[in-house]
Amino acid sequence: MLEVRDLQVGYGAITALHGISLRVEKGSIATLIGANGAGKSTMLRAISGLIPARSGSVLFEGRELLGQPAHEIVALGLAHSPEGRMVFANLSVEENLRMGAYLRKDGAGIAKDRDYVFDMFPRLKERRAQTAGTLSGGEQQMLAIGRALMSRPRCLMLDEPSLGIAPMLVATIFEKIVEINRELGLTILLVEQNANLALEVSQRGYVIETGRIILEDECKALRDNPQVRESYLGGH
Amino acid sequence: MLSFDPFELNHPVQQFINGLALGSIYALIALGYTMVYGVLRFINFAHADVLMLGAYAAAFVAPVLAGFLGGPSLLLLFATVLVAAVVCAGIGMLIEALAYRPLRARPKLTVLITAIGVSLFIEFTAQHPAVFGAKTRPFPQLLPAGNLEFAGATLSRVDLLIPVVTVLLLAGLWVLVQRTRMGMAMRAVSFNQNAASLMGVNNNRIISFTFGLGSALAAVAGVLYSVRSSGIDPLMGIRPGLIAFSAAVVGGIGDLGGAVLGGLLLGMLETYAGGVEGLSNYRDAISFGMLVVILLFRPAGLLGRAQVEKV
């Protein structure tokens, strides 16, 4: 579904990603775990066209994405819920969802998907007329995920959905991520610092350190890997 | 010699309508500054010169249109305004594409200085004898001559018309920004361009549209301003541009309602200060003094919210 090959990204003299390769199989959840600053968000930003790559290749359903502008990539069926959520704080909850469906013309389908999002996150329905800036961090994360779903993507990239959110809401959000994957058959690439949760819900896992993939395996195996346990799972 | 006696000039209704008309013009110009600031976070100093180009476009096209539409009339005014608005929308979009877009990723100061460069380029090109020339030239008459009498006040037709036109344009603008897909995209781009592009928004298109819209409003303002004045010249945009820019700041830069409020406020201040014996020479000092006072108490402007600069 999504294949990254030897992706290199740099800012000026600094190289952020030193040739990263990973695959996300159709219908699966894959996760990329790593510490803050390891290059996780950079990779997603390069895939979705927000920043240019130096070299390498990103294939989505066999089509090369590198070199395409961000606003055309989402049209291909790849949605990106970015780091820090980036909901439009000046727009209402409902408008944020409509922005997610910006490229779609099927009014009935948009309304149906909006209702799906509202069913999944009833909080958003309660607050549909509120400006998004007034939502809590957890609600904003729900909105960011819902907004990404509104483009009706075939693959969804989530950047740290657990970041800065009350622990109770984190559990809810991860349940919903699994639900989206099962119910909609949506392929998901999940980027997380919270390795525990990420490895639990995903099938394939990758560990990134300072711009390099240092480990990759099935998530079950990664959870038992001593190195992962030591560095990412709190050593127990 | 003035044709009015001082009593008439100071008539309260007349003063009010004058202030409202002038303020409406400032408001229309201020909207352009504030919309561009909203999407790009910089001040388009060439905006005032677009206004001037609108006035010249009107001056050239009005006689031609008058040939089709007959003499001065409301229809002639509207047709002229429409042509000037279309011309200026094109010019505004061209300026953005040629001068500002290539610098989009550069520091804001670079773009700001470029805007000053574009402004000077337009002003001095326009003053060249082969272009418009530096001399003031008469502006064609678009509305029938004669004033209206109301409760002892002498009101010019254009001064009565300007607030009406402005209200209609504002209503249209509000619908566009708040109720259409394009307007929603403009608001989204103004909040976060990266996030907007992840939704499939082509930022270039939205920014270009914003420049076109702001420039069209400047053209409307330019024509109305010229109808009120004795003539037009290549530097005519500077003063109303400066005042409208201040209006946008005092209202809260980036806020459309603030631009209108600021414009009306400055138009009124200028008119009332100008109408007081002995103060008229200080009208700008009074206007800008008030600005300083307002900004001391509300640094983000009347309707602006204090914002943390995003990294």
Interface residues (C-beta under 8 A of the other chain):
Chain A: S48 G49 L50 P69 A70 H71 E72 V74 A75 A79 H80 P82 M86 V87 F88 A89 N90 L91 E95 R98 M99 G100 Y102 L103 R147 S151
Chain B: R181 M184 A185 R187 A188 S190 F191 N192 N194 A195 A196 S197 L198 M199 G200 V201 N202 N203
